[in-house]
């Protein structure tokens, strides 16, 4: 058995090395512009990529180089007009400057200027997405799917169709611009007005708005790539009359798990296989948000339509399954090279850190410090010679991590915050809703829900990717209120492993000179919290 597994892994690695040699260059232009759109029937000004309610699909194959030119043409002064783009889940080995979070790895792009994001994906495949990473800007619409295909996908014999028609993007939607919603007098998390699926949805004031239609080819097995691009809620996702075989979580191939529904948190992704083996008809595709509580799918709200080829152009009359099998995160096991790094004992990593969350006066803090974006990006501070976490800004929010060590992170739970770590996937040795630890084959992903107050979600990773990496809640309103830290990993190597371009170096001088957003509100941070 051990020999067979070793040979399988060797063959897998050899294939990936071979594919690097035949890599292509993917050229993409993203025009970041304001547009008046009504994705749920309510017309408002939005922030878009190429004028679309849902940004265009960006895709390539494992090993490809991506050259994505982002041009800022934003002109609506009621919203942020500077921008930056994060490629969520892409590890950015040796290209930390291309990661995208404003004031962590770059200064924002200002209107009338562009910036070329240049990175490769030598060892990653699967489902990702891109979004603005400046303040709460992506809540105004700037988000889209990113897929890295694998011609040698170990699951390829399980499905027939995997293309742009099988991407399902979930989003919350607000009728008021984000800069007016937050901050607010009590910094209450804003309530979404509707749910969008592939850029379309309904709300109570427009109950007949057009819904997204997802094609179903009879007898075929579809690989649906489900992406939660919300700023706040998780979604309970299901398709009437059909079960789903989960084969991927956050870009990591997993052993297949059959379920009827799944809960997907902000920024998470799942690939599921659905066989179109039912009568030719229309079926409800449901995405019930966790907030507002008591949400339903009555009248097609929080829904889309799965339409078989040959079915009438009608809305479904199907019902959701009672007593359905819901995905349990503990059942997700990596297909390739499972197992957490380090000794199989709690606290047995080289470095163990606990992230204690507090909330007071509308402000979040981790270990007593709220994340207050510095005026000089953390990466630029490092490249300028500052390497001690105690000297790096923002004060109290930066943690130095040594190279080539096993890191164990504990985040005591509360309020189901979905935490995302840039620059890494990690092995979740204790998941939410489970008090036991799994070191043998824990779920591996890049965004994890930390669960309820009784939970203590714990994950591990190895510091093999130098750079300043953001760890933050992906409820964007909470990030804006300070719920984040930065891990400066192998900081002495950052300057030699990352070589920013002249265009990157020009971002901060341009932003400092031309910042268009000085009049917009920010959450005031009490750094003594």
C-alpha positions in Angstrom: 0.0 0.0 0.0 2.8 2.5 0.9 4.6 1.7 -2.3 1.5 2.3 -4.4 0.7 5.6 -2.7 4.4 6.7 -3.1 4.3 5.9 -6.8 1.0 7.7 -7.2 2.4 10.9 -5.6 5.6 10.6 -7.7 3.6 10.3 -10.9 1.4 13.3 -9.8 4.5 15.5 -9.2 6.1 14.3 -12.4 3.1 15.3 -14.4 3.0 18.7 -12.8 6.7 19.3 -13.6 6.1 18.3 -17.2 3.1 20.7 -17.4 5.3 23.6 -16.2 7.4 23.2 -19.3 4.4 23.6 -21.6 2.9 26.6 -19.7 1.1 29.3 -21.6 0.7 33.1 -21.0 -2.8 34.2 -20.1 -3.3 37.9 -21.0 -6.3 39.7 -19.4 -7.5 43.3 -19.3 -9.8 44.3 -16.5 -11.4 47.8 -16.9 -12.5 48.8 -13.4 -15.4 51.1 -14.0 -18.6 52.3 -12.4 -21.9 51.2 -14.0 -25.5 51.6 -13.2 -26.9 48.1 -12.9 -30.0 46.4 -11.5 -29.0 42.8 -10.8 -32.0 42.2 -8.5 -34.3 44.8 -10.2 -33.1 47.7 -8.0 -30.9 50.2 -10.0 -27.8 51.6 -8.4 -24.2 52.6 -9.2 -21.8 49.8 -8.9 -18.1 49.0 -9.0 -17.4 46.5 -11.8 -14.8 44.7 -13.9 -15.6 45.4 -17.5 -19.0 46.8 -16.7 -20.5 43.4 -15.6 -22.5 42.6 -12.4 -20.3 39.6 -12.1 -16.7 40.0 -13.2 -15.6 37.9 -16.2 -14.1 34.5 -15.8 -10.3 34.4 -15.7 -9.0 30.9 -16.4 -5.8 29.1 -17.4 -4.1 25.8 -16.8 -1.7 24.7 -14.0 1.7 26.2 -14.7 0.4 29.2 -16.7 1.7 32.7 -16.3 -1.0 35.3 -15.8 -0.6 38.9 -17.0 -3.7 40.8 -15.8 -3.7 44.5 -16.5 -6.0 46.4 -14.1 -7.0 49.8 -15.4 -8.8 52.1 -12.9 -11.5 54.2 -14.5 -13.7 54.7 -11.5 -15.4 58.1 -11.3 -18.3 57.8 -8.8 -17.2 59.8 -5.8 -19.8 58.3 -3.5 -17.7 55.1 -3.5 -14.0 54.4 -3.4 -12.3 55.2 -6.7 -8.8 53.8 -5.9 -8.6 50.0 -6.1 -6.5 46.9 -5.7 -7.2 43.3 -6.7 -6.5 40.1 -4.7 -6.3 36.7 -6.4 -8.0 34.7 -3.7 -6.2 31.4 -2.9 -3.3 31.9 -5.3 -0.1 31.3 -3.2 2.0 34.0 -4.9 5.3 32.2 -4.2 8.1 34.7 -4.9 5.5 37.3 -6.0 4.1 38.6 -2.7 3.9 42.1 -4.4 1.2 40.7 -6.7 -1.1 39.4 -3.9 -3.2 42.6 -3.9 -4.4 43.5 -0.3 -4.1 47.3 0.0 -1.5 48.5 2.5 -0.3 45.0 3.1 1.5 44.2 -0.2 0.8 47.3 -2.2 -0.7 50.8 -2.4 -3.9 51.1 -4.3 -4.2 52.0 -8.0 -5.6 55.4 -8.6 -8.0 56.5 -11.4 -6.4 57.1 -14.7 -3.7 54.6 -14.1 -3.2 50.9 -14.4 -1.1 48.1 -12.9 0.0 44.8 -14.4 -0.4 41.8 -12.0 2.1 39.2 -13.1 2.2 35.8 -11.5 2.4 32.1 -12.2 0.6 29.1 -10.7 3.1 26.3 -10.9 1.6 23.9 -8.3 -2.1 24.9 -8.0 -5.3 23.8 -9.7 -9.0 24.3 -8.8 -11.5 27.0 -8.1 -10.5 30.5 -6.9 -11.8 34.0 -7.4 -10.7 37.6 -7.5 -12.0 40.7 -5.7 -11.1 44.2 -4.7 -9.0 44.2 -1.5 -9.4 47.9 -0.6 -11.7 48.6 2.3 -15.2 47.2 1.5 -15.1 48.0 -2.2 -15.9 44.4 -3.4 -19.3 44.7 -1.6 -20.1 47.2 -4.4 -19.6 44.5 -7.0 -15.9 44.1 -7.9 -15.5 40.3 -7.8 -15.3 37.4 -10.3 -14.3 33.8 -10.8 -10.8 32.5 -11.3 -10.3 28.9 -12.4 -7.0 26.9 -12.8 -7.8 23.8 -14.9 -5.8 20.6 -14.6 -5.6 18.5 -17.8 -4.6 15.6 -15.6 -7.2 16.1 -12.9 -7.2 13.0 -10.8 -11.1 13.3 -10.7 -11.5 13.9 -14.4 -13.2 10.5 -15.0 -16.0 11.5 -12.6 -17.5 14.3 -14.7 -18.3 15.2 -18.4 -18.7 19.0 -18.4 -16.5 21.6 -16.7 -16.6 25.0 -18.4 -17.9 28.5 -17.9 -21.5 27.2 -17.8 -20.8 25.2 -14.7 -19.5 28.1 -12.5 -22.0 29.1 -9.8 -21.1 32.4 -8.1 -23.0 33.3 -4.9 -23.1 36.9 -3.6 -24.9 39.1 -1.2 -26.2 42.4 -2.6 -26.8 45.8 -1.0 -29.0 48.6 -2.4 -26.8 51.3 -0.6 -23.2 51.9 -1.5 -20.7 50.3 1.0 -19.2 53.6 2.1 -22.6 54.8 3.3 -23.4 51.5 5.0 -20.2 51.2 6.9 -18.9 52.6 9.2 -22.2 53.5 10.9 -22.9 54.9 14.4 -22.6 51.5 16.1 -20.7 49.7 13.3 -23.5 47.2 13.0 -22.9 44.7 10.3 -25.1 45.7 7.3 -27.9 43.4 6.3 -27.9 42.3 2.6 -31.0 43.3 0.5 -30.8 40.2 -1.7 -28.8 37.2 -2.9 -27.3 37.1 -6.4 -26.5 33.8 -8.2 -24.4 34.4 -11.2 -25.2 38.1 -11.1 -29.0 37.9 -10.8 -31.5 37.8 -8.0 -34.7 39.0 -6.5 -35.9 41.0 -3.5 -39.2 41.6 -1.8 -39.7 44.9 -3.7 -39.1 43.2 -7.1 -40.3 39.6 -6.8 -40.4 38.9 -10.5 -36.9 40.0 -11.4 -35.0 37.7 -13.8 -33.2 34.7 -12.3 -30.0 33.0 -13.4 -30.5 29.8 -15.4 -28.0 27.0 -15.1 -27.9 24.6 -18.0 -28.4 20.9 -17.4 -27.5 18.4 -20.2 -29.6 15.2 -19.7 -27.5 12.2 -18.7 -24.3 14.3 -18.3 -22.2 14.7 -15.2 -21.6 18.4 -14.5 -18.8 19.7 -12.3 -20.3 22.8 -10.7 -17.7 25.2 -9.2 -19.5 27.0 -6.3 -17.9 30.2 -5.1 -19.2 32.2 -2.2 -18.2 35.8 -3.0 -20.3 37.4 -0.3 -19.2 40.2 2.1 -21.2 38.6 4.9 -23.4 35.6 4.9 -22.8 31.9 4.4 -25.2 30.1 2.2 -26.9 26.7 2.5 -26.7 25.4 -1.1 -28.8 22.7 -2.7 -30.4 21.6 -5.9 -33.9 20.1 -5.8 -34.0 16.5 -6.8 -30.3 16.0 -7.1 -27.5 15.1 -4.8 -23.9 16.4 -5.1 -20.5 14.7 -4.9 -18.0 17.0 -3.4 -14.5 16.7 -5.0 -12.7 19.9 -4.2 -12.5 22.4 -1.3 -10.7 25.7 -1.9 -8.5 24.4 -4.7 -7.6 21.1 -3.0 -8.7 17.8 -4.5 -10.6 15.7 -1.9 -11.9 12.2 -1.6 -15.4 12.2 -3.0 -18.2 12.9 -0.5 -21.9 12.6 -1.4 -24.3 15.1 0.1 -27.7 16.8 -0.5 -26.7 20.3 0.7 -23.7 22.2 1.9 -22.9 25.3 3.9 -20.4 27.5 2.2 -18.9 30.5 4.1 -17.7 33.7 2.6 -14.7 33.2 0.3 -14.9 29.4 0.3 -15.3 27.3 -2.8 -16.5 23.8 -3.5 -16.5 21.7 -6.7 -19.4 19.2 -6.8 -20.5 16.7 -9.4 -24.2 16.6 -10.2 -25.6 13.9 -12.6 -28.5 15.1 -14.7 -30.5 11.9 -14.3 -33.9 13.4 -13.5 -37.0 14.1 -15.7 -36.5 16.9 -18.2 -37.8 19.9 -16.3 -36.8 22.9 -14.2 -35.5 22.5 -10.7 -34.8 25.1 -8.0 -31.2 25.8 -7.1 -31.3 27.3 -3.6 -28.8 29.4 -1.7 -30.3 30.4 1.6 -28.2 33.0 3.4 -27.4 32.8 7.1 -28.4 36.4 7.4 -31.0 37.8 7.7 -32.1 34.9 9.9 -35.3 33.1 8.8 -34.5 33.6 5.1 -36.4 31.4 2.7 -36.7 30.7 -1.0 -40.4 31.6 -1.3 -41.1 33.2 -4.7 -37.7 32.5 -6.1 -35.8 34.7 -3.7 -32.3 33.3 -2.9 -32.6 31.0 -5.9 -31.7 30.2 -9.5 -33.1 27.7 -12.0 -31.5 24.5 -13.1 -33.0 23.9 -16.5 -32.6 20.7 -18.5 -32.2 21.0 -22.2 -35.7 20.5 -23.7 -37.6 21.9 -20.6 -40.1 24.6 -20.9 -39.1 28.2 -20.1 -41.0 28.1 -16.8 -40.1 28.5 -13.2 -39.8 25.3 -11.2 -42.5 23.8 -8.9 -40.0 21.4 -7.2 -39.5 21.0 -3.5 -36.4 20.8 -1.5 -35.5 17.5 0.2 -36.5 16.9 3.8 -34.0 15.5 6.2 -31.2 16.0 3.7 -27.6 15.0 4.2 -25.6 18.1 4.9 -21.8 18.3 4.3 -19.8 17.8 7.5 -16.4 19.5 7.2 -14.8 16.7 9.2 -15.6 14.4 6.3 -13.3 16.3 3.9 -10.0 14.6 3.3 -7.3 15.6 0.8 -6.8 13.2 -2.1 -3.1 14.0 -2.5 -0.5 13.8 0.3 -2.9 14.0 3.3 -1.7 14.7 6.8 -0.9 17.8 8.9 2.8 18.7 9.3 4.5 18.3 12.6 4.0 15.9 15.5 0.5 14.5 16.0 0.0 16.2 19.3 -1.8 19.4 20.2 0.7 22.2 20.6 3.5 20.0 19.0 4.3 22.5 16.3 7.5 24.6 16.2 5.5 27.7 16.8 2.0 27.9 18.4 0.0 31.1 18.3 -3.5 31.8 19.7 -5.6 34.6 18.1 -8.0 35.8 20.7 -10.8 37.9 19.2 -12.5 40.8 21.1 -15.2 43.2 20.0 -15.9 46.5 21.7 -17.3 49.8 20.6 -17.8 48.6 17.1 -14.2 47.6 16.7 -12.6 44.1 16.5 -9.2 43.3 17.9 -7.0 40.2 17.8 -4.9 39.8 21.0 -5.8 43.4 22.0 -4.8 45.1 18.7 -7.2 46.2 15.9 -5.8 46.1 12.4 -5.5 49.7 11.3 -4.1 49.8 7.7 -0.7 51.5 7.7 0.1 54.4 5.4 3.1 52.4 4.1 2.3 48.9 3.0 3.9 46.2 5.2 5.8 44.8 2.2 7.3 48.2 1.4 8.3 48.6 5.1 10.2 45.3 4.9 11.9 46.2 1.6 12.9 49.5 3.2 14.8 47.6 5.9 12.3 47.2 8.8 12.2 43.5 9.8 11.3 43.4 13.5 7.6 42.8 14.0 7.6 45.2 17.0 8.7 48.0 14.6 6.5 47.1 11.7 3.1 48.9 11.4 0.3 48.5 12.3 1.6 48.1 15.8 0.5 44.9 17.6 -0.9 43.4 14.4 2.3 42.0 12.9 3.8 38.6 13.8 7.2 37.4 12.6 7.3 33.7 11.6 10.6 31.9 11.2 11.4 30.0 7.9 10.7 26.3 7.4 8.9 25.8 10.6 5.5 24.2 11.4 3.1 26.8 12.6 -0.1 26.0 14.7 -2.8 28.6 14.9 -5.6 28.5 17.4 -8.6 30.7 17.0 -11.2 30.4 19.8 -14.6 30.6 18.2 -17.6 32.9 18.2 -20.0 34.2 15.6 -18.8 32.0 12.8 -16.1 34.2 11.4 -14.6 32.8 8.1 -10.8 33.3 8.4 -8.6 33.4 5.3 -4.9 33.1 5.2 -3.0 34.6 2.2 0.0 32.8 0.8 -0.9 29.3 2.1 -3.3 26.5 2.3 -3.5 25.0 5.8 -4.5 21.7 7.5 -7.4 22.2 9.8 -6.6 19.7 12.6 -9.7 20.8 14.6 -12.8 22.0 12.7 -15.8 23.9 14.0 -18.4 21.7 15.7 -15.8 19.0 16.6 -13.8 18.8 19.8 -11.4 16.1 18.5 -8.2 16.6 16.5 -7.3 15.0 13.2 -3.6 14.9 12.3 -3.9 12.0 9.7 -6.1 13.5 7.0 -7.6 16.8 8.0 -9.3 19.1 5.5 -6.8 21.3 3.7 -8.1 24.7 2.6 -7.4 28.5 2.7 -10.6 29.8 4.4 -12.2 28.2 7.5 -15.1 29.0 9.7 -14.1 29.3 13.3 -17.5 28.3 14.6 -19.3 29.0 17.8 -18.0 30.1 21.3 -17.4 26.4 22.3 -15.1 25.9 19.3 -11.3 26.2 19.1 -10.5 25.8 15.4 -6.9 24.9 14.9 -4.8 24.7 11.7 -1.2 24.1 10.7 1.0 25.2 7.8 4.8 25.3 7.0 6.6 28.6 6.5 7.9 27.9 3.1 6.7 31.0 1.3 8.4 34.3 2.4 6.3 37.4 2.5 3.8 39.4 4.5 0.6 37.3 4.5 -2.7 38.6 5.7 -4.9 36.5 8.1 -8.3 38.1 8.3 -12.0 37.5 8.7 -13.6 37.4 5.2 -16.8 39.1 6.4 -15.6 42.3 4.8 -17.4 44.5 7.2 -15.4 42.8 10.1 -12.1 43.2 8.3 -12.9 46.9 7.9 -13.5 47.0 11.6 -10.1 45.6 12.4 -10.4 41.8 12.4 -7.0 40.9 10.9 -3.3 40.4 11.5 -0.2 40.1 9.2 2.3 37.2 9.4 5.7 38.4 8.2 7.2 35.0 7.1 10.9 34.5 6.7 11.2 38.2 6.7 15.0 38.3 6.0 14.4 36.5 2.7 11.6 38.8 1.5 13.8 41.2 -0.2 15.7 38.5 -2.2 12.7 36.3 -3.1 10.4 39.2 -4.2 11.6 41.7 -6.7 8.9 44.4 -7.2 8.8 46.1 -10.6 9.2 49.8 -11.2 5.4 50.1 -11.7 4.8 48.5 -8.3 7.3 51.0 -6.7 5.4 53.9 -8.3 2.0 52.9 -6.8 2.6 54.5 -3.4 3.9 57.9 -4.8 1.0 58.1 -7.1 -1.5 57.1 -4.4 0.0 59.6 -1.9 -0.3 62.3 -4.5 -3.6 61.5 -6.1 -5.6 59.6 -3.5 -9.2 60.2 -4.5 -10.9 58.8 -1.4 -9.7 61.2 1.4 -13.3 62.4 2.0 -14.8 58.9 2.5 -15.2 57.6 6.1 -13.0 55.0 7.8 -13.5 53.1 11.0 -11.7 55.1 13.8 -9.3 52.6 15.5 -8.6 52.8 19.2 -5.1 51.3 19.2 -5.2 51.0 23.0 -8.1 48.5 22.8 
